[in-house]
Amino acid sequence: MADRAVSEVLSFALVFSLIVASIILVSVSGLGALQNARDAEQMENAERAFDVLSDNIADLHKQGAPSRATEVSLGEASLRTGENTTISVQVHDGIAPKDVGTWEIRPIIYAGNQEREIVYEAGAVYRTNRDGGVQKRTPPILVSDDRVLITVVGTTASGQQSLGGSTVLVRTSHRNSNVSFADTGGNIEHVNVSVDSDPRREKLWQSYFEREGFTCAANGWCNFTSSSGDIQRTYVVYHDIAVEIDQ
């Protein structure tokens, strides 16, 4: 009888331990899956918000709207203006290159967990992580064999801004637009563009330019040359867009 009692105690202890271990395993793996699902949903929501942000900023430089405000839900993420991105444009008449302009702009960055980001930069929208990223929306640049329109959407802010919390507002206002270069006489043979940004986004910018027919060099410059010899119409336009992040 004593042996039987010990056996029942051991059985109870083993069954109880198995149940506790199962609960712990399910809790840990389940919580991890829930966390991943929540993070993925937050990134999807942020991407939709940046679609709206991109459309609102397009209203400023395309439609002439004075200002727009875009609401972004953050959860545990943050929204900030990033370090300056430098965009430079040159035109080449076949004899010598001419510097059209160099602009410092501040990308707008939604920073989630595990280095995952949604970024609005010069009219384009990128989704990046520690391994790379993808371009979700292309910049307002038009390229064909006889025409090139380089539009630089210059989002600027008074220093870097960063906010967390449940919801923030991105306020954007149109300060001015400037035609930095225009040629309609077919005098330009090459257009060169350089984007000095975060290394992950630099690669995505170069991939974009290469899809548009540019040839990108190791020094960061991407060159477009018309197959017909001369680009009949060349325009470079800069839009100054002020950005403020507020709660």
N, C-alpha and C positions, 0 to 999 in steps of 0.2 A: 504493500500500500504506500509506503514511504517513497519507493522508487517511482510509483505512478504519479504521486503528487509532484515530484521534482520534474518528471517528464512534462506534465501539464504546464508547469511554470515556465519551463524552457520553451515550449511550443508557443505559449502566450507572448513571451518576450520576443521570439523570432517573428511571429506574425505582426506584433505591434511595431517592431523595428522596420519590417518590410513596408507596412502602411506609411510610417513616418517618412521613410526614404522615398517612397513613391510620391507623397505629397510634396516633398522638397523638390524632387526632380521636375514634377509637373509645374510647380510654382516658378522655379527658376527659368525653365525653357519657355513657359507660357508668358511670363512677364517680359522676357526678351523678345518674343514674337510680337507681343502687344506694343512694346516700345518701338520696334522696327516699323510696324504698321502705322503707328501714330506719326513717327518721323516722316515716313513716306507721304502720308496724307498732308502733313504740314508743308512739305516741299511742293506738292501738287498745288495746294492752295496759294503758296507764294508765287509759283509760276503763273497761275491765273491772274494774280494781283499785278504781276509785272507785265502781263499782256495789256492790262488796263492802263498801267503807268506808261507803257510805250505808246499806246494810242493817245493818251492825254498829252504827252509831250509832242507827239506828231501834230495834234491840234494847234499847238503853239507855233511851230515853225512852218507848218503847211497851210493852216487855215487862218493864222493871225490872231488866235485867241490870246487874251492878255495873261491869263493864269489858269491853273488847274490844281486840284487837290485829289490825291489818291490815297485811299485807306488801305493799309496793309496789316493783316492780323499776324502776330509774331509767335504767340505761345511762349516757348522757352528760347526762341531765337532772338537775334538782334538785327537792327537795320542801321547801316552807316554809309557815309560817303568815304570812299577809299582813297588811297594815296594817288597822287596825280598820274594820269596817263598822258603821254606826249604823242601828239599826232602831227606829222610833218608832211607837206605836199610840195613837190617840185614839178615843173613842166620843162620840156626840153624841145627846142626847135631844130635839133639836128646839129647845132653848132656848140651850144653850151646849156647846161641846166640853169634854171631860174628858180630860186626859192620863192614860193608863193606865200607860205605861212607855216608857223609852228605854234601849236595851241596846247595849253595845259588844261585838261579837263578832269573832273572827279567822277569816277563811276559810282553808281548807287548799288550797294551790296546787301543782300539778305543773307545772313550767316547762320546756318543751321548747325546741327551736330555733325561730328566726324568730318569737319572741313568741307561740308557740302554748302554750296553757295548758288544763289541766283543773282546775276549781275546785269544791270543796264549800263551799257558803255557806248557812247557815241552813236546812239540810235540802234544798236544791236543788243540782243538779250542772250546771255550765256547761262548754262547750267553746268557747274563744275564740281569736282571732288578732288581728293588728293592725287588721283591717278590721271586726271585729264578733264574732259568735258565735251559738251556739244553746243553748237549755236542753235538757239531756238527761234530767233528772229534775226533777219538780215538787216544791215544798216541801209539808210536811204541813199545808196550809191547806184547810179545807172551807168552801165557800160555797154556800148555796142561798137561795131567796127568803125563807125564814123562819128560817134559822139561819146563824150565822157562827162558825167556830172558827179563830182565829189562833194557830198554834203556832209559837213562836220557838225554834229549836234554837240555843242560844248556845254555840258552840265557843269556848273561851277558853284562853289560854296565858300563861305568865309571860314576856312579851316576845316578840319575833319570833324564830322558830327556823328554821334552814335547814340542810339536809344534802344532800350529793351522795354518789356511790358507786354500787355495783351494786344494793344492796337496802337499804331502810329499813323500820322498823316504825312505824306510827302507833298509839300507845296512847291510847285514849279511856276515860274513866271518868265515871260519872254522879255528880255531886255533889248536886244537888237539883232539884226541880221545884216550881213555884209557880203557882197559879192567880191571875193578876194582876187579872183582872176576870171576873165572872160575873153575867149578868142573864137570868132566865127569866120575867120578867113582861111582855115586849114593850115595854119602856120606851125602847129604843134605835132611832133612826131612821137613823143613819149610822155607819159604821165607817171610819176613816181610817188608812192605813198609809203610811209613808215608809221607803225604803231608800236610805241614802247610801253608795254603794259606788264601785268603779271605774266610770268612765263607760260602758264597754261592757256591764258587768253591770247597771248601773242601767237601761239601755234594755231589757234582757231581762227584768228584774223588772217594769218597767212594762207590757211586752207581755203578760207572764203575768197580771198583775192585770186588764188590759183584757179578756183572754180569759175571765176569771172573772166579768166583769160590773162591774168597777170603772171609774170615770172618773178618769183621771190628769191632773193639772194641770202647768203648766210649773215650778212650785216644787218638784216631786218628790212631792207628796202624792197618793195614790190613794184615792178615795172610793167606798164601796159604799152604795147606798140600795136598800131593798127596794121592789119595785113595789107591794106591798100596803100600804105605809105604815110599818109597824113590823117590826123584826126580833124574832121571838118569843124566840129564844135566842141570846145572845151570850157567847162565852168567849174569853179571851186567856190563854194558858198559856206560861210560859217554862221551858225546861229548860237547866240549867247543865251543860255537858259539858266536862271538862278534857281538853286535848290535849297530848301530848308526842311529839315525833319522835325516834326512837332508831335506832341501827344495831345 
